[in-house]
Amino acid sequence: MIKPLLRIKNLHKSFGKIEVIKGVSFNVNPSEVIVIIGSSGTGKSTVLQCLNLLHRPDSGQIFLQDQEITSPGVDEDKVRQQMGMVFQEFNLFNHLSVLNNVAVGMIKVLKVPTVEARQRARDELKKVGMADHQDKYPAQLSGGQKQRVGIARALAMGPKVMLFDEPTSALDPELTGEVLAVMQELASEGMTMVIVSHEMGFARQVADRVIFMENGLIEEEGTPDQIFCDPFSQRTRAFLSLINQGENPGGEIQ
């Protein structure tokens, strides 16, 4: 029996009087790719931010392997080193070159010697197709290039799992494909990933499991074929019908 890498048990989170997550539970197995879909405001991004402890859950538990990371006194910085996070916005340091944006976390946080950190940064930039841009600064890059640098930066920390929060939502449509292609390659290499995305074609091609969230709860989860071809929930069917009016959920990544 496969032992989950992540276990999320009965997660709740409120902001003021608004309960955003209302009891979410799921497991993530090693090398599994989970894509979370749903309408805006259903709590998808908040779940990811709780996994990375950017928001502390009000109740419930999160386990990373055998460690409960929601227990009091947990070193949040060490947890975040093990869970790479890629945001909608790129969050690069504008005063640092591409190479140094990727290397800085290894140098400052992991205490990797500078020469070694920069070599590892070059390796990660090569992986995301950005090796030729290592001496540029963020202002010289397109949105898709910035996001690929963000992915390289997260990978350089050696995470056990990668979290992606709508990584293409700030990109022009023609730049989305290059970022999705990098993520698809990571999936093929066995990287464990939890992805919040509105890219239905990507979800159908890459996900091992799709979770549909509605109103702060998991409405339905299953394989891509089950969710996209034969959902049991009327709410899932309605959501996909609306999405399908604007894009083909089974569309190819361009």
C-alpha positions as semicolon CSV with decimal commas, in nm:
position;residue;x (nm);y (nm);z (nm)
1;M;0,000;0,000;0,000
2;I;0,136;0,343;-0,098
3;K;0,201;0,574;0,195
4;P;0,074;0,928;0,124
5;L;0,325;1,210;0,105
6;L;0,062;1,459;0,220
7;R;-0,249;1,398;0,430
8;I;-0,508;1,671;0,475
9;K;-0,773;1,597;0,738
10;N;-1,089;1,802;0,796
11;L;-0,936;2,140;0,715
12;H;-1,128;2,455;0,812
13;K;-1,034;2,817;0,752
14;S;-1,229;3,139;0,802
15;F;-1,147;3,502;0,731
16;G;-1,350;3,709;0,973
17;K;-1,705;3,576;0,964
18;I;-1,662;3,409;0,625
19;E;-1,581;3,038;0,635
20;V;-1,377;2,974;0,320
21;I;-1,281;2,609;0,378
22;K;-1,544;2,395;0,547
23;G;-1,387;2,057;0,611
24;V;-1,157;1,950;0,329
25;S;-0,980;1,613;0,339
26;F;-0,763;1,440;0,079
27;N;-0,431;1,258;0,044
28;V;-0,148;1,315;-0,201
29;N;0,067;1,015;-0,293
30;P;0,433;1,034;-0,401
31;S;0,469;1,133;-0,770
32;E;0,095;1,204;-0,793
33;V;-0,037;1,509;-0,977
34;I;-0,358;1,650;-0,833
35;V;-0,537;1,935;-1,008
36;I;-0,797;2,131;-0,811
37;I;-1,066;2,297;-1,020
38;G;-1,376;2,501;-0,943
39;S;-1,529;2,844;-0,970
40;S;-1,362;3,153;-0,826
41;G;-1,413;3,194;-0,453
42;T;-1,457;2,825;-0,372
43;G;-1,146;2,805;-0,150
44;K;-0,903;2,641;-0,393
45;S;-0,614;2,884;-0,343
46;T;-0,676;2,898;0,032
47;V;-0,626;2,522;0,052
48;L;-0,285;2,558;-0,113
49;Q;-0,189;2,846;0,113
50;C;-0,283;2,636;0,416
51;L;-0,067;2,349;0,289
52;N;0,228;2,589;0,274
53;L;0,130;2,748;0,609
54;L;0,094;3,089;0,449
55;H;-0,244;3,070;0,622
56;R;-0,276;2,873;0,942
57;P;-0,588;2,654;0,936
58;D;-0,841;2,722;1,211
59;S;-0,882;2,349;1,265
60;G;-0,789;2,021;1,102
61;Q;-0,452;1,862;1,042
62;I;-0,192;1,850;0,766
63;F;0,075;1,581;0,764
64;L;0,387;1,593;0,547
65;Q;0,501;1,233;0,553
66;D;0,492;1,153;0,927
67;Q;0,518;1,510;1,056
68;E;0,208;1,704;1,152
69;I;0,296;2,047;1,017
70;T;-0,011;2,208;1,175
71;S;0,103;2,124;1,529
72;P;0,212;2,412;1,754
73;G;0,578;2,504;1,739
74;V;0,645;2,368;1,390
75;D;0,920;2,555;1,206
76;E;0,721;2,708;0,919
77;D;1,032;2,801;0,722
78;K;1,149;2,439;0,720
79;V;0,806;2,325;0,607
80;R;0,811;2,574;0,320
81;Q;1,152;2,449;0,210
82;Q;0,990;2,111;0,150
83;M;0,690;2,248;-0,039
84;G;0,777;2,469;-0,333
85;M;0,514;2,730;-0,411
86;V;0,454;2,897;-0,747
87;F;0,208;3,187;-0,734
88;Q;-0,010;3,368;-0,985
89;E;0,228;3,662;-0,966
90;F;0,594;3,594;-1,023
91;N;0,742;3,747;-0,705
92;L;1,093;3,777;-0,850
93;F;1,351;4,016;-0,708
94;N;1,377;4,289;-0,969
95;H;1,728;4,392;-0,860
96;L;1,869;4,040;-0,906
97;S;1,959;3,861;-1,227
98;V;1,770;3,548;-1,328
99;L;2,059;3,333;-1,204
100;N;2,072;3,506;-0,867
101;N;1,693;3,494;-0,829
102;V;1,718;3,115;-0,843
103;A;2,035;3,090;-0,632
104;V;1,949;3,332;-0,353
105;G;1,721;3,097;-0,158
106;M;1,980;2,822;-0,159
107;I;2,247;3,064;-0,038
108;K;2,043;3,248;0,226
109;V;1,815;2,971;0,353
110;L;1,986;2,639;0,279
111;K;2,337;2,784;0,334
112;V;2,463;2,627;0,012
113;P;2,804;2,770;-0,091
114;T;2,763;3,038;-0,357
115;V;2,952;2,855;-0,631
116;E;2,749;2,537;-0,577
117;A;2,421;2,730;-0,554
118;R;2,483;2,906;-0,882
119;Q;2,564;2,580;-1,056
120;R;2,247;2,422;-0,924
121;A;2,059;2,734;-1,035
122;R;2,199;2,691;-1,388
123;D;2,084;2,329;-1,386
124;E;1,730;2,427;-1,285
125;L;1,718;2,708;-1,541
126;K;1,821;2,462;-1,809
127;K;1,538;2,232;-1,699
128;V;1,279;2,505;-1,756
129;G;1,434;2,631;-2,080
130;M;1,577;2,952;-1,935
131;A;1,952;2,881;-1,938
132;D;2,015;3,138;-2,211
133;H;1,853;3,412;-2,001
134;Q;2,049;3,368;-1,676
135;D;2,214;3,713;-1,693
136;K;1,895;3,904;-1,767
137;Y;1,682;4,085;-1,510
138;P;1,308;4,029;-1,455
139;A;1,217;4,351;-1,639
140;Q;1,373;4,204;-1,953
141;L;1,156;3,891;-1,947
142;S;0,808;3,805;-2,071
143;G;0,546;3,687;-1,824
144;G;0,593;3,326;-1,930
145;Q;0,969;3,353;-1,884
146;K;0,925;3,507;-1,539
147;Q;0,697;3,222;-1,436
148;R;0,949;2,965;-1,558
149;V;1,217;3,136;-1,347
150;G;0,975;3,116;-1,054
151;I;0,939;2,743;-1,110
152;A;1,318;2,701;-1,129
153;R;1,357;2,894;-0,805
154;A;1,110;2,668;-0,626
155;L;1,271;2,352;-0,768
156;A;1,617;2,467;-0,660
157;M;1,516;2,432;-0,295
158;G;1,472;2,056;-0,343
159;P;1,103;2,034;-0,243
160;K;0,919;1,710;-0,181
161;V;0,605;1,854;-0,339
162;M;0,532;2,148;-0,568
163;L;0,225;2,367;-0,520
164;F;0,100;2,577;-0,813
165;D;-0,162;2,846;-0,754
166;E;-0,314;2,938;-1,093
167;P;0,036;2,965;-1,245
168;T;-0,090;3,082;-1,585
169;S;-0,370;3,318;-1,482
170;A;-0,153;3,632;-1,516
171;L;-0,021;3,530;-1,858
172;D;-0,135;3,616;-2,207
173;P;-0,280;3,311;-2,381
174;E;0,019;3,273;-2,613
175;L;0,255;3,247;-2,313
176;T;0,050;2,993;-2,120
177;G;0,165;2,692;-2,322
178;E;0,533;2,733;-2,238
179;V;0,462;2,724;-1,864
180;L;0,224;2,429;-1,892
181;A;0,484;2,242;-2,097
182;V;0,736;2,281;-1,814
183;M;0,481;2,155;-1,563
184;Q;0,396;1,863;-1,789
185;E;0,764;1,771;-1,804
186;L;0,790;1,785;-1,424
187;A;0,491;1,551;-1,401
188;S;0,657;1,306;-1,641
189;E;0,967;1,310;-1,421
190;G;0,764;1,207;-1,116
191;M;0,741;1,537;-0,928
192;T;0,456;1,536;-0,675
193;M;0,233;1,833;-0,754
194;V;-0,087;1,995;-0,629
195;I;-0,213;2,246;-0,885
196;V;-0,498;2,494;-0,874
197;S;-0,580;2,565;-1,236
198;H;-0,848;2,678;-1,476
199;E;-0,672;2,499;-1,764
200;M;-0,906;2,206;-1,820
201;G;-0,710;2,058;-2,110
202;F;-0,395;2,052;-1,898
203;A;-0,583;1,893;-1,608
204;R;-0,721;1,621;-1,831
205;Q;-0,382;1,537;-1,981
206;V;-0,155;1,560;-1,677
207;A;-0,357;1,496;-1,360
208;D;-0,371;1,159;-1,191
209;R;-0,666;1,289;-0,991
210;V;-0,893;1,591;-1,028
211;I;-1,066;1,755;-0,731
212;F;-1,368;1,976;-0,794
213;M;-1,432;2,223;-0,512
214;E;-1,757;2,405;-0,452
215;N;-1,848;2,639;-0,167
216;G;-1,545;2,550;0,047
217;L;-1,590;2,173;0,015
218;I;-1,476;1,894;-0,213
219;E;-1,782;1,828;-0,426
220;E;-1,626;1,547;-0,627
221;E;-1,290;1,386;-0,697
222;G;-1,176;1,118;-0,935
223;T;-0,966;1,041;-1,239
224;P;-0,971;1,295;-1,524
225;D;-1,181;1,058;-1,734
226;Q;-1,437;1,020;-1,457
227;I;-1,457;1,391;-1,377
228;F;-1,461;1,519;-1,734
229;C;-1,656;1,240;-1,903
230;D;-1,891;1,102;-1,638
231;P;-1,918;1,326;-1,329
232;F;-2,171;1,208;-1,075
233;S;-2,240;1,552;-0,928
234;Q;-2,490;1,781;-1,096
235;R;-2,281;2,078;-0,979
236;T;-1,969;1,937;-1,147
237;R;-2,163;1,884;-1,469
238;A;-2,293;2,242;-1,458
239;F;-1,945;2,384;-1,399
240;L;-1,790;2,186;-1,683
241;S;-2,074;2,280;-1,914
242;L;-2,003;2,648;-1,853
243;I;-1,629;2,598;-1,899
244;N;-1,689;2,404;-2,217
245;Q;-1,863;2,702;-2,370
246;G;-1,534;2,890;-2,356
247;E;-1,276;2,614;-2,403
248;N;-1,249;2,247;-2,477
249;P;-1,166;2,059;-2,152
250;G;-0,992;1,794;-2,355
251;G;-0,799;2,040;-2,569
252;E;-0,434;1,987;-2,648
253;I;-0,161;2,198;-2,493
254;Q;-0,033;2,427;-2,763
